[in-house]
Amino acid sequence: MSIPSLTVGVRWRRGGLLALFAAVCSAQKYSIGPETPVYSKESGYGLDLGSSIGLKPFFFSVAVPEGNYDVTVTFGDANRESITTVKAESRRLMIERVDTAAGEFTKRTFTVNVHTPKIAGGGEVRLKPREIGILRWDDKLTLEFNGPRPAVTVVEIEKADAITVYLMGDSTVVDQPEEPWNSWGQMLTRFFKPGVAVANHAESGETLRGSTGEQRLKKVMSTIQRGDYLFIQFGHNDQKEKGEGIGAFTSYKADLKRYIAQAREHGATPVLVSPMNRRTFDADGKITNSLGDYPEAVRRAAEEESVALVDLNAMSKFFYEAMGAEESQKAFVDNTHHNNYGSYELAKCVVEGIKANKLALAKFLVDVPTFDPSHPDPVATFDVPRSPMSSMVKPDGN
């Protein structure tokens, strides 16, 4: 059942006035149990994707307008212990693991971004066929409760005034909808406290110019605000573009600067992320550069524009070489795209970049002891549960 409650007040944002957020903000509370209905457009909430209580995992959705939402979940079971991991939308890791004993209940809060293809003022993102109908582009907030013994009693959802971290990039950044594919973008969410929402606008096969042409950049610029962030990581597909004037130090670097300028025009902070290496080892167990001048073009653009740089290209080299040619296969699905473990480790690298650049965003990080990519976490100890959606169809791009 849905139990609405009201919270009245004025919101203040990031040290400055947020023009009146709303005179009345409605916090919706939903009991999760045997009587929870199946989701329908008429009810606007319920168990989703054919799941039900008792199954592992199960899904719960609520119809909401585009925006950021604080989600507070009460975990636990009166009669048994529980172990629950929470993902949101297209498999964004939000809460890694909550353990409760029988009769124990605990609450956790996290912030989720929901977005649709429509662009304020007219137009919409030109979605690819693989994006149509997937969770990260629909008009509802979907939660996946996973783990050996998931147990949830209450879900509360309230509109949030949050810092938004926008991500733009390719298949190594996007919220991959199906196992075994995964990206650092959908693992990064796990490392932020409430008050930060990650809005992932990356897509498989994309380039800087492609994202502009398909209105992805316009979509981001239609909602980004002062105090938000734009993380930009391209290169894997841009390097394959051909034509006069096309190249790492010409068109690619110029497009990076165009993205930077637009973010700054809106008062947001741009952050460049160099593309991670592919899994290309030489006979001596060292990673070879398969990306040409594109990582260096990112570094130069960051220096020339005085922009924070997360050098994922350099950190991924340390990561892969530390694992070695054979063991590193356990971080990949193919030699470009990562699985859950590989993307989790790369997300930790991005977190290190946030800290190293002393971004104000760093104060919102949680559970982030210093991570050295030369000493990655053991694969054997990684236990983020797989989602039920799976496909061996390779994402666009390589």
N, C-alpha and C positions, 0 to 999 in steps of 0.2 A: 504494500500500500504506500501511497505518497502522503507524507505529512508535511505540508508547507509551513514554514515559519518566517517571520519578518525581521529584518535587521534594518534599523533606520540610522542614517548618518551621512556625513560628508566624507569623501575619500580624498586623501592627499597623496601625491605621487612623487617619489624619488626626490624629496626635498623641495618640490615646487608645487604650486596649486594645480590639481587636476580639475579643471572646470567641473562643476558639480557632477560627480559620477552618476548619482541618481538619488532622488529624495528617499526612495524606498528600494532596497535590494532584497530580492526573495531568495532565501536559502531553501532548497528542496531536499527533503529527507526521505529516503526510501528504505523500507525494511526488506531484507533479503532472506527468503525462506521458502518453504513449500507452497505458500500462497502467492508468491511473486508471479505476475502474469508473463506471458510471452509478449515480446515487443510487437507493437503495432503502431501505425501512424495515428490511429485514433486515440490510443492511450498515451502515446509519446514516451513510454518507458517500458522496460521489462527485459526478461532473459532473451538473448539474441543468438543468431547464427546456429539455430537448432540445438542449443545447449540447454541443460536443465540442472537444478541443484542435485548434487550427488555425482555428477560427471566431473571428470578432470580433463581439461579445465572447463570453466563455464564463463559465459559472456553476459554482460549487462550493459544496456544502452539507454540513453536519455536524449530525446530530441532537444537541441539547443541552437540558438543563433551562433554565428561565427564570433569567436572571441576567446578569451582566456578564462579558465575556471579553476577555482580551488576545489579539490576533491578530498573529502575526509572520509576514511574508511574505518569502521570498527571491525577488528579481527577477533576471532575466537569462537569456541564452541563450549557449551555447558558440559558436554559429556566426554569430550575427547581432546587430545592435543591437536594442534593444527600447524601446518607449515604452508605459507602462502606467499607467492610472488605476484606482483601486479604489473601488467602491461596496459598501455592505452593506445587507442586508435590502431594504426598499423604496427603493432608489436614494439611500441616505444617502452623501454624498460623504465618503470617509475619507482617501484619498491622492490628491492632485490629479494628480500626474504624476511618474513615476520613469523616468529615461532611463539606459540602460546601453549600453556599447559591446559588440561581439562578444567573448565570453569574460569579460566583467565581471559580477560578481554582487554584490548589495547587499541588506541587510535593512531593513525598516521595521516598526514596531509601532504598533498603534492599538487602541482599546478600543471594543467593540460591546455594546450592550444588546439582549437578546432577551427578549420578554415574550409571554405568552399571555393569553387572556381570563379564565382562572380566577382567582378571588380567594381568598386564604388565609382559611380559616374558613368558606367556603361562598359560593356564588353566582358569578356571572361577569358580565363586561361584556356589555351587550346590543348586539352588533355590528349594523351596518346591512348589508343585502345586499351592498353594494359592498366591504365589509371581509372577508367570509367567503372564506377560502382564499388571502388575499394574504400576502406574505412577512412583513410586520411583525406578524402575529398568529399565526404558526405555531410549531411546536416544533423548529425547526432554525435554524441560523445560516447565512445564504446570502451569498456573496461574488460580486460581479460584477467580472470583470477585463476592462477596456475599453481603448480607445486604438488608434492606428494599427497598432502591432505589440506586443500584450500578450505578455509572457513571464514565467512563474512556475514555479519548480522545487519549492518546499516551502512548505507552510502549517502553522504551529504554532498550536494553540489551547489556552489555559489559563484556568481560572476566575480572575477578577480581583476584587480588593477595591478598588473604584474609587468616587470621588465620582460620584454620579448627578445629572444635570441633567434634571429632568422638565419636559416641555413640555405645557401644556394650552391648547387654542385651537380654531380653525376651519380652513377650507380653505387659509388663507394661512400656516398653521403646520404642518399635517399632512405626514407622509411620503406625498406623492402617488405612487401606484404606477405611473403611466403618463405618458410624454411626450405632449404638450409641457408639461404642468402640472408645477409645482414650487413649493416653499415655502422660506422662510428656515430652517425647522426642519431640513430635510434637507440644507442646506448648512452649517449651523452646526458640524456634526461635524468638518468639515475643519480647523477652526481650533483644535482642542484637542490637546494632547499626550496620550500614553498616561496612563492614570490617571483620565480623565474619560470617562464614558459618557453619551450623550444618549438618554434614554428618551422618545420622542415619543408622547404619548397624546392628541394633538389629533385632530380628525376634521372632515371637511367638513360644513358646515351646522350646526355646533354652537353652542350658547349656554351661558352659565354654568349656567342651570337645567337645560338639556337634558343637559349632561355629568354633572350630579349625578344626575338621574333615570335615566340609562342606566348608572350605577354606575362611570363613568370616574373620578370623583373618589375613590370608595371604593377602586377598584383602585390608584390612585396611593398613597393613604394606607396601603394594606396592605403596601407595600414600601419607602416612603420612610423614610430614617433620618437621624439627627443628622449634620449636616455636608453633607447633600444640598441641592439647590436646586429650587425650583418656579417656573418662568417661566409667567406667565398672560397670554394675549392673546386677548380676545374683543371683540365690539362690532359686527362686520359683520352678524351675524344677530340679536343681542340687540335692535338698534334697530328691528327689525320686529315684535317682540312687542307685543301689545296687551292691554289689560285694566286693571282698577282697580288703582292702585298701581304699575303697571309704568312704568318710566322710567329714564333715565340716572342721576339723582340720588337715586332711591328704590330700587327693586328691584335694579338693576344694581350700584350702588355697594355695597349691603348684601351682595350675593352675592360681590363681590370681597373684601370684608372677611371673609366666611365662609371663603373659600379661604385667605386670609392666616392666619387664626386656626388652621385645621387644620394648615397647614404648620408653623407655629410650635409647635403642641402636640407635633409629632414631632421638634422640634429642627432642622428644616430652615429654609433661608432663602428667603422668598418674594420674587419680583421681578415687578413689574407692567410690562407692555409695552403701550403705547397702540397701538390698531389703525392700521395704515398707511392712508394715503389711497387712495381709488380714483383712477383716471385720468380726472379730470373737470376739464378746462381751461376757463377763460373766454376771452373775445375778446382779452384782453391777455396770454394765455400764462401765467396764474397758476392754480394748483390751487384749486378751490372745495371747501368743506367739505361732503362728502356724508354725514357720520357724525353730524351734529347735536351733541348735548351729550356723546356717549359718550367721545370722547378727553379732554375736560375732566373728566369724572367719574373717569377713571382717574388723572389728575393729582391730583385732590383726595383720592382714596382713598389714594394713595401718601403725600401730605403728612400726612394725618390719622393714618395708621398708621405713619409713619416707615419706609416701605418704599422700597427702591431702585426708581427709575423709569427704564425705557428708553423714551424718547419717540420711538418709531418713527413716530408720526403726524407729528411735526415734521420728522424727518430725511427721511422719504419725500417730503415736500413739496419740500424742497431738491433731492432726487435727481431727481424727475420734472421739475421746472421747469428744472433744469440741462440735461436732455436736450431739453426742448421738446415741444410737442404732437405733432409728427409722429415725431421720433426716439424718443420714449418708447414708441411702439408696439413697439419691438424688445425691451422689457423685459417685455411682457405677452403673454398668450394672449387674454384679453378685458380689459375695463377694471377687473377686480377681481383676477384670478388671474395669477400671474407665470410666466414661463418660467425656464429654468436661469439665464440671465444676470441677470434681474431679481431672482430670489430670492438669488443669490450676493451681489449688491450690498446687499440688505437684511440679509443675514446679517452683512456687514461693519458695517452700522449697529448691529446688536445687539452685536457685539463692541466697538464704540466705547462703547456704553452700559455694558457690563461694566467697561471700563477707567475710564470717567468716574465710576462709582459706587464705585470702589476696592473692588470685591468681591474676597474672597480667591481666588475662582475665576480671577481675571486672571492669576495666576502660572502657570496651566496653558495659557495661550494661546500659539500658535506662528504665525510668519509673519504678524504683524499690525502692519505699519507704520501710522502714523496715517492714517485714512481720512476724507476730507471728502466727504459726500454731494453737496455742490455741485460737486464735481469727480469724477464717477464714472469708473470704468475704461472705456476705449473698448470698444465692442461688438466691434469688429473684432479685438481681441486676446484675446477670451474663447474658450477652446478646450476646455472640459469636454465630453467626447464624450457624445452622446445614448445613452440605453439603448434596447434593441430593443423594449421594451413600449410601445405607443402606443394612444391612443384620443382621439377628438375629442368624446367625451361629457363635458359640462361637470360638474365636481364640484358637489355640493350647496352651496347658499349663493351669495351675490352681494354 
